């Protein structure tokens, strides 16, 4: 069998855009000045950092002075949540989040629980959607922050953050949204979202790894997270990763320019892949909202198989995918996202995430649809659960479309 070369794990990370790399190179060689200095080398790099700040701000309808660079999405999430909690420590001790957040949010909330904060983890429906009504019901007089992601990293569901933001504004509660998976792939307007804090990460939209940003709405008070120097307007200490920041700004600018066309193109590939899987593989269930989902996300549960076994077979044929979040790929536990959506333990273990990006084509979709059905059939032949099912002793879920 011919080995393919398919990269279908763009939600884990994306390849660096050549133009972003070209923009970075001078700052790795001759333009190495520290932007905190006062001489010409420093002034050059400071101007480039400020330009990247403008590029990020323009892409989310923010002001440049509301953008603060970090070492990535995880730091930005930690800063937003811990910073908001610490700034309100004397008056508020309650946070609201959802059960399907990235671990950068969930583990930060769990950390705060151990230090006296109360946290409400909101349930989601079978599509992975957070109900705005559930947010409003959970708000208390001592609620400091609501943190609900803009789009889920595993199943791709786009959350009703704008409606949630209307509720938090009405109650005078801060709203943070983790937009790491959404940035560069769907339109983002912090004003329309009613967001006070918003997180992005460069390597999810063809920028470099190790750099991200936190949007902090003007007037919002959060505690400093990194202590030391006076960088980032005295709010985030540490010498700036100039090359990374410049690459991030360039990549986000390109993503914003290309977004309308890429959104339509990648969404069409996504729908083609979903339709192909449902037409050729029985007992396959699409996870996440069928319509309100990221353009490149395709997450399926396949009954009677182990997802890890399927990933190994795919890898042997040159196809790279994942069983969920890249940050928890070493865990043997089923996805907390799928479990929160009500998917049984054994079916969650049979889930695979394919995520499409700017380099993927229709030929990639066709190649996957050629190799995937026989792989699943092969794995099911070895499954005692499948044998029980075909002999009438077992059951499978209802695969009717929602």
N, C-alpha and C positions, 0 to 999 in steps of 0.2 A: 504494500500500500504506500502511495506517495506521501511523504511527510510535508505538511503545510508549514507556513510561517504566519500564524495568526495571533495578533495581540488583541485580546478582548478583555482587558483588565484596566481600562482607563480610569475607573473610579479609584483604583489603588494609587496609581500615579500615571502621569502622562509624559511622553518624550519632550525634551526641551525644544522649543521652537528655534529654528536656525537663526531667525532675526533677533530673538532674545539672547542667544549665545553671542552673536556678533556685537550686540550692544554691551554685553558684559565684559568682553575680552580686554578692552583698554584699561578697565579697572582692576584687572588681574595682572597687568604688566606695567605700562608706563604711568597710568593715572592712579597711583596708589596712595595718594594723600589722605590723611585722617580728616574727615569733614569738620571736626571740632577745632581745627587749627585756624590761623589767621593769614597764612601765606597763600601764594597762588595755587599750589597743589591742592590745598584744603578747600579753597574757594571753588575750584572746579568740581571737586567731588560733592561739595555741599549743594551746588546748583543742580547736579544730576540727581541727587537724592530728593531735592524739592520737586524736580520735574516728575519723578516717579510717583511722588505723593499726589501731585496733580492728576496724573494718569489714573491712579486708583480711585481718587475722589470722583473724577468725571464718570467713571464706569458705574458708580452706584448713586449718583446724584447727591454727593456730599461736598463739603468744603475741604480744601487741602489740610487746613489746620485741625480737622477732625480725624485724620488718618495717622495711626501710630504703628510703626513697623515692629515686628516681633521675629522670633526665630521660627515661627510656623503657626499652624492652626491650633495645636494643642496649647501652646503658651498663651495665645490670644483668648482661647476659651477659659483657661485657668485665670487669666488676669481679669476678664470680664466678670466672672462669677465670684471669685474671691475678693476682687476689688470692690464690687458692689456690696457684698456682704460686710466687709470690714468697714466700709464707709458709713454703713447704717447699723453698726453693731449695737449702739445704745438704744436705738428706737425700733428696730425690726429684726426678727430672728426666724423668718420663714421664707423659703424659696419654693417655687413651683416649676417643675420640669416634666418631661414626658418619659415614659418607660422605654422609648426607642431611640433615645439620644445616643450620640457617639460616646465612647467611654471617656473621652476628654472632658465631657460635661458630667456624665454620671459619676465617675470616680471623684471628680472635684466636689460634687454635691455630697457624696458619701463622706469625704474628708471633713466637710463643714458640719455634717451631722455629728461627728465625733467631737466636735468643738462647741456644741450647744445649739446649732441651728436645727430647725425642723424643716424637713423637705417632703413635699407632696409629689409623688411620681404618678402622673396622670396616665390612665389606660388609653389605648387606641382601639379603633374598630378593626374589622377584618381586612381593611385596605391599608392599615397603618396610618390612619388619619387621626389627628388630635382634634377633638371637638372644642370650638371656642366657648361653648356653653359650659363645658367642664372646667375650663380655665376660670371663668367668672365665678362659678360655684366654689372653687377652691381658694379664691382670694380672701385673705383675712386682714384685719386691721394692722397686723405686724408683718405683712408680706413685703419683702424688699425687692424681689426680682422674679420675673418669669423668664425661663429659658426654653424656647422651643425651636428646633432646627427648621431651616427653610426647606430643605429637601433631605430625605433619608438616604444615607450612604449605602445601605444594603438593598432596599426594595425600590428606591427611587421615588417614593411618594412625595409630592410637593404639598407642604402643609399650608393651612389658611392663616398665615402669619399676619397678614394685613388686618383680618377680622379680629385676631387675638390682640393685635396692637391697639385697635380701637377700644377694646375692653381695658387694657392696662392703662392707657391714657386717661380713660374715664375715672379709674380708681387711683390714679397717681402712683402707679407701680412701674418700675423700670422693666423694659423688654429687651432681652438679648436673644439674637438668633444666630445659630451656627450656620453660616452660608458657604461652608467649605466645598460641599458638593455642587452647590448651585452656581457659584460665581464663575462667570465666563461661559455658562451653558444655558441659563435662562435670564431674562431681564431682571435687574435688581434696582430698586429705587427706595432708598432708606426712608424717604418722606412718605411714600405710598405705603410702605410696610409699617409705618409708625414705630420704627426701631430706634432704640436708644444706644444699643451696642450691637455690632455685627462683626463676625469673624470670617476672614478669607485666608486661603493658603495657596501659594504660588504654584506648587507642583501639580495642582489639580487642573490648571488651565494652561499647561505647556510652558510654565516658568520653572525656575530652579528649585531644588529641594532646600529646606533649611531656612525659608523666609516666608513670613505671612504678615498679616496686618489686622489691627483692631480698629474699627470705626467707633468713636466715642462722640456722641452728639454733643454739640456745644452746650455747655451749662450742666452737663451730667457729671456728677462727682463720684469718682471711684478711687480707691486707694492705690498707691503705687505698688507695683508687683516686683520690679527689679530695682534694687537700690545700688547706688554708686555715683556715677557721674550725672551730668545735666542733660544728657542726650534726649531726643524726642520731647523737646520743650519741658524738660524736667520730669517727665512722666514714665520713661522707660530707660533705665541706665544701661550702658554698654556701648562700646564702639560699634557703629553701624556696619552691617554687612553690605557695603556699598555695591559690589558687583551683583549680589543676590537681589538687592532692592531695585537696581536698575533693570535687571532681567525680569523681575516681577512686573514692574511698571510697563515695560515694553510688551510682555506677553499679554497682560490684561488689556492694554490698548488694542492690540491685534484682535483679541477675543471679542472685545466690544464691537469693533468694526465688522467682524465677520459673523457676529451672532445671528442676525436674521436669516441669512442663507444657510449657515451651519445648523441652526436649530431645525429648519425644515428638512434638510438633507439627512441629518442623523436620525431625526424622528421617523422619517420614512424607512430607513434601514431597520430601526428598532421594531416598527410595526410589521415589517416584512419578516423579521426573525421570529417574532411572537406568533404570527400567523402560521409560519412554516413549522414551528415546533408543535403547535396545537393540531396541525393537520397530519403530522407524521408520527407523533409519539403519543400513544394512549396513556392515560393516567398521569398527565402532566398538568400542574396547576400554576398559573401565573400568580406571583406574589407581588403585592403592592397595588396601588390604584391603577386601573386599566387606562385611564385618560389623564388624570392629574399626576403625571410622573415625569421624571427627567428624560430628556430626549434620547439619551444613550443607554438607559438602564433596562436590562431584561433579566428578571430573577424568576426562576422556576423551581418548584419542588417536583421531583420525579419519584413516584411511589416505588417501593420495593428495592431501592438501591441506596448505597452510601455515597454521599457527595464526594468524599475524599478519594474513593476508588475511581469515580468518574473523572476527577481532576487528573489523576495519574495517567489514565488512558488518554485523555486529551493532550496532556503534556508530551506523551510518547509520540503523538502525531503532530506536534508543533503548535498546539493551540494553548494559549495562556488565558486562564480564567480564574475565578476564585469561588470560595464557598461562602463569602460574606465580607465583612470588614477586613481590610488588609492588616489592621492593627491587632486583630485577635486571631489571625490565621494559625497561630501555633496552639490554639486552644482546642480541646476535644469536646467542649461543651457545645450544645446546640445554640444557634443564634438567639440572643435575647430579644432581638427585633421580631423574629418569626414567632417565638414563644409568646410575646406580648400580643401578637396578632391572632392568637388562638390556634396556631398550627401545631398539631401534636408533635411530641418529641421525635418520634421515628421519622416523621415526614420532614421535619426541619433538618434532620441529618441528611436528607436526600436533596438538598437545595443547592443550586448553582447560580452564580451571578455572572452574566456576560455584560460588559460595559463597552460601548462603542465610542469612537472618537474621530478626530479630524482625518486620521490616516485610513480609516476603515472604508471599505467599498462594498458594493453589491456582491462582488466576487467573494469577499470574505464571508458574507452571510450564506451564500450558496455552498461554500466549502464546509462551513460548520454544519449546515443542514444535511450535507452528504455523510459526514462522519459521525454525527451525534446519534441518530436513531440506532444504527447497528451496535454502537457501544452500550447504549442503555439496554438493548435486547440481550446482549451478551451478559451483562451484569445481572439482569433479572433471571436468566437461566440458572444462575448460581444461587439464587435467593430462595430459601425455604418459605419465606413469606409469600413470594409470588407463586410458588407451587401450591401453597394452601389456597391462594386466591383463585387460581384457575381450576382447582378441584372443588371450589364452592365452600371452602372452610374459612376463608378470610374475607375482609372487606377493604374497600378503598373509598376515599372521600368523594363527595359530589363535585364533579369538575365543571358544572354549569358555569357559564360566564356570569360575572356580576354586572 
